[in-house]
Amino acid sequence: MVAASHACAILSVDLDAVAANYALLDEKSPGAICAAVVKADAYGLGLAPVARRLAHEGCRHFFVAQLAEAITLRESLESAVPDSAIYVLNGPDQGTEADFENYGAIPILNSLRQIDLWSSHARKRAVAQPAVLHMDTGMSRLGLTSGDVDDLAADPELLCGLDIRLAMSHLASAEQRGNPFNQQQRRLFDNLRAQLPAAPASLANSSGIFLVPAFHYDMVRPGASIFGISPMSDESNPM
Ligand SMILES: *Cc1c(COP(=O)(O)O)cnc(C)c1O
């Protein structure tokens, strides 16, 4: 139950349902780590109570959109699970590098500019810094282009000082099981990853978990389905 004294309405959140949904998603992706996407205040349900409950259920990998959310989340989780990994989807801006490091927030690098920023920080600190490389395979919102990946392959020094924890991409139409674009994105993801240093891979959002297991890779990243939203269009809701 989450209540705010100055609000005109009260939203009751069934954290047992959140826990049951997380357990189902974990069970559906047996070979992969099941992370949790809790951006936008856990899709409006309350970041701290939701994340604490997911941590209690065994979740150790959390994705948020912005650094400020990562700091709130780190403070909420600290005593319970100091070892949890917190990833920031928007990546670093100039001037935020020290906070990323101090709060143990792992930046998702979406452009050559962000790679340069984080790699420069690592070299300045003379300590390897954890990072995720995000490749655009068709969502066309964020991520490295094929041309950017060519540049990285041609000049491995660009990744100097980075400890690449994950190579990821985001599916655009996975709620449609029969959409051929899903396989196209998966093939492009494999081709792009092959040009980069080996790293664990992550492609599936909620809907991707319900496609064939080839979409699961090493980590799945459900968001909406944890909160009960149906992952597949035109099918009954398993959440
Ligand atoms: C929001 C988001 C997710 C979670 O997507 P859902 O469809 O809510 O499961 C996963 N990965 C990225 C990159 C996202 O931005």
The ligand as an SDF file (V2000), in Angstrom:
LIG
                    3D

 15 15  0  0  0  0  0  0  0  0999 V2000
   11.1810    0.5140  -21.0800 C   0  0  0  0  0  0  0  0  0  0  0  0
   12.2230   -0.4060  -21.5710 C   0  0  0  0  0  0  0  0  0  0  0  0
   12.1340   -1.7960  -21.3340 C   0  0  0  0  0  0  0  0  0  0  0  0
   10.9000   -2.4490  -20.7270 C   0  0  0  0  0  0  0  0  0  0  0  0
    9.9090   -2.5480  -21.7240 O   0  0  0  0  0  0  0  0  0  0  0  0
    8.4760   -3.1800  -21.4130 P   0  0  0  0  0  0  0  0  0  0  0  0
    7.8430   -3.2500  -22.7520 O   0  0  0  0  0  0  0  0  0  0  0  0
    7.7940   -2.2330  -20.4710 O   0  0  0  0  0  0  0  0  0  0  0  0
    8.7040   -4.5100  -20.8030 O   0  0  0  0  0  0  0  0  0  0  0  0
   13.2020   -2.6010  -21.7180 C   0  0  0  0  0  0  0  0  0  0  0  0
   14.2890   -2.0660  -22.3270 N   0  0  0  0  0  0  0  0  0  0  0  0
   14.3980   -0.7440  -22.5880 C   0  0  0  0  0  0  0  0  0  0  0  0
   15.6020   -0.2330  -23.2890 C   0  0  0  0  0  0  0  0  0  0  0  0
   13.3690    0.1230  -22.2230 C   0  0  0  0  0  0  0  0  0  0  0  0
   13.4790    1.4360  -22.4950 O   0  0  0  0  0  0  0  0  0  0  0  0
  1  2  1  0
  2  3  1  0
  2 14  2  0
  3  4  1  0
  3 10  2  0
  4  5  1  0
  5  6  1  0
  6  7  2  0
  6  8  1  0
  6  9  1  0
 10 11  1  0
 11 12  2  0
 12 13  1  0
 12 14  1  0
 14 15  1  0
M  END
$$$$
